[in-house]
Amino acid sequence: MNKKLKKRIFKVSGTSFCALVYAFLFLPIVVIVTNSFNATTTKPYQTWKGFTFDWYVRLFDGSNASLLDSFKNTIIIAVTSTLLATVIGTLAAVGMYRYTFRGKSVIDGMLYIPVVIPEIVIGIALLTIFALVNVPRGMLTLILSHVSFSIPFVIFNVRARLAGYDNSIEEASMDLGAGRIGTLLRITLPVLTPGILGGALLAFTLSIDDVIISKFVAGNTYTFPLKVWDSIKSGVSPAVNALSTLILIGTIVFVVLTQSNLLKSEKRKSFKKKRKAR
C-alpha cells in the first residue's frame, strides 16, 4: 500500500469519525428544532404533518401558560441559587485558601461528595432533611437544594484561580494605605473574577438542567425540566420543542456576544501592548 493511499484512508476515516461524533451530538437538537415546526396536533406528535409556526404562536396565547410558568420558575430558581452559591462558594474558597484550621482537610474532602455520589442519593437526603424540619416542598426547597449541590463547583473553580494567585499584590495594596475591604474589592475580586464567573456559569447550568434532585423536593412546583419529564408519557408537545428552540437561540446569541466581547478586549490589549512597545 503506497503512502498516498494510506493518507487518503486516514483522511477519509478521520473525517467519517468526526462526522459521526458531530451527528451524535447535534442530531437530537436538529430533531427538536424540526419538530417545533411540525403541524401535527395528535399525540404522540411524532408524525410530520407539514410546516407551521402555530406552536410558537400558541406558546404565548395563553394555552401553554403552565409551560411558561415552569420556565419562569426555572429561571428564578437558577438565578437565585446561582447568586447564593457564588457568594458562599467564593467566600469559602478564599477562606480555605488563606486560613489553616482544624478539620480543614475533612471539609476539603467532603466537598467532593455532592460531585461523586448519585443525584438520587442527594435527592433522598435533602427530602429527608426537609421532612424532619417541616419545610414545605416548593420554591424554597428547590432553591436550597440547588444551592447545596452548586457550591462545590463554585469552590473548585475559584480555588483553581487561587492556585496561581500572588499574595504580594494584596500586601502591596495594604502597604499603600488600602484596608482589607478595599483590597478585597479592588484587588482580590477582580483577579478572581474569571474563576467566579466560571463557577457561577456552571452553577447556573446545573440548576437550569436538574431533574432528579428537583423531582424529590419540588412538591407541586414545576420547573421546565420537570414539565418536560412529565410530558414524555403522553408525547412531548411541539410547544415544548418551540420553547426549547427559543432557549437554544438565546444561548447561541449569548455565547456569540460573549465571545465577540472577549475578542474585542483581546484586540484592545494587544493594541495597547504594541503602542507601549513603540
ABEGO torsion letter per residue (X at the ends): XBAAAAAAAAAAAAAAAAAAAAAAAAAAAAAAAAAAABABABOAGABBAEBBAAAAAAAAAGAAAAAAAAAAAAAAAAAAAAAAAAAAAAAAAAAAAABBBBGAAAAAAAAAAAAABBAAAAAAAAAAAAAAAGBBBEAAAAAAAAAAAAAAAAAAAAAAAAAABBAAAAAAAAAAGBBAAAAAAAAAAAAAAAAAAAAAAAAAAAAAABAAAAAAAAEABBBAAAAAAAAAAAEBBAAAAAAAAAAAAAAAAAAAAAAAAAAAAAAAAAAAAAAAAX
